[in-house]
Amino acid sequence: LALCKDCLNFHPSLLPRHRGSMTQFWAIFEGDEEAGTTCHRMVREFDAGRILHQVAVPADLGETALSLNVKLAGAIERCFQHVIRLYLEPAGLPPGIEWNVLEFPYHYKAIPKDGIIDPSWPDDQIERFIRAMYFPPHE
C-alpha cells in the first residue's frame, strides 16, 4: 500500500454494509432493497477504507445471486468511469468519506447453517436464502 499514492478497490456492495465475501448472497439473504458497488481507498484492513464513490442498483423481488451479479457488473463499470474521471482531473481524487469499521461486521466465506435451510426461519427468509444460493453453473 505504501508504494502507490492512490490504492483503490471496487467492492461489490454499498459499504459499509456487507464488508467481505459473497456480497450478492448477503444482500439477498438480508432482504436489502438495493445493492451496488463502492470504490474505496485501500487500507490494511479489508473493505475498511474511506469511501470515494458508490453506485446503487435495485435489488428486485425475485432477485438471485446470479441476476444481482449481472447488475453489479454494470454498477462497477459506472463507478470506475466516475472515479477515473476524478483521478484525471487536476485536483485528483478526494480523500473520501471515513466511517467506523467497528460498527459493521465482516462476512467471511461462510454460508449460514453451512448451506442448510433452518426450518425455524420464517418463510420469506427461506425463500431469500434459496434465491441467494442460486449462482450457476453448478459443476
N, C-alpha and C positions, 0 to 999 in steps of 0.2 A: 504493500500500500504506500510505502514511503517513496517508491520510485516514480510515482505519477501524481501530478497535481490534482487531477480530476478522475478518480476511480469511481465508476458508476456501475450500478446494477439495475436491470429491468426485472422487477419481481412481479409474478402474475397474481397479484392481489392488491387490494386497496389498503396498503399498510396504514395504520399499524395492525389491522385485522389480518389474520392468517399468515403470520410470520412462519417461515419454514417450508416444509414439503407438502405436496398433494393439495395445493390451494384450491383446485377445482372441486375436489372431494369435499373439503371443509365448507366452502361457500354454499354448496347444495345441501349438505348434511345439516348445516346450521340454519338453513332457511333464509339466507341472505336475499334481499330483493335486488341487489346489484353486486357485481363483481368488477374486476378491472385490473389495471396494471399500474405499478408505481416505479418511477425512476428515483433512486435514492443514492446518496453518497455511501460508498462502502467504508465500513469501519471494521475493527477486529471482530466484533460480534456479528453473527449473520442477521441480515434483514433488520438492522437497527440504526442505520444512518439517517441523516437529515433528508427529508422528502423534497425533491425538486419539482416533480410534476406527476399528475395522475390522470388516467383516462378511465372513465367508468363505462360499463355496459350493463344492460338489464339482465338479470337472472330470471328468466321467464318460468312460469309454472310449467312443469314437464321437462325442464332443462336437465340434461345429463352431463356427466363429466366430459364426454366427447363433444357435445354441442357447445358447451361453455368454453372448451379449449379452442374451438374454432373462432369464437368471438374474441377470446383473449389474444389470439394471434394478430387480429386486426387492431386491437387496442394497443398492443405492444408496438406495432408499426407506427400508429399515430403518435404515441408517446415519444418514440425515438425521433420522429420528424420534428416534433416541437423542441425537444431537448437539443438536437443537433443545430437547429436554428439559433437557439440561445448561445450555444457554445461558440458558434462562428461570429456572433456579434462582438464588437469591441469590448463591451463590458464583461463578456464571458458569462459563465454560469453563476447564478445567485448562490448564497451559502446554503439555502434550503431551510425547511421548517423542522425544528427539533421536536422530539416527542419522547415521553418517558417509556423506555423499553420494558421496564419492570411491571408496567400495568397490562401488558399483553403477552399471553402465553406463546410459546414456540411449538409448532406442530412438527413432531419428528415423523419419520417414515413408519407410522403405525396406524392401523385402522381400528376404530373402536371394536371391542369384543372380538379381536382377531378376525374380523370379517363375518362374524356370525350374528344374525339378527337376534336381538334381545326381545323376547315376547312381552317384556314389561314396557317397552317403548310404546307410545301412542301410535295409532295407525299412520298419521301424517309423517312421523319420524321414520317409521319403517319404509314408507314409500320414498322419502327423500334419500334414505340410505341406499335403497336399490338403485335409484337414478344416479346417485353419486358414485356408485361402483361400476357404472356402465361406461367402459372405455375400451372398446375392441381395437385391434384384434386380440382375441384370447387364444394364444397358442400354447 
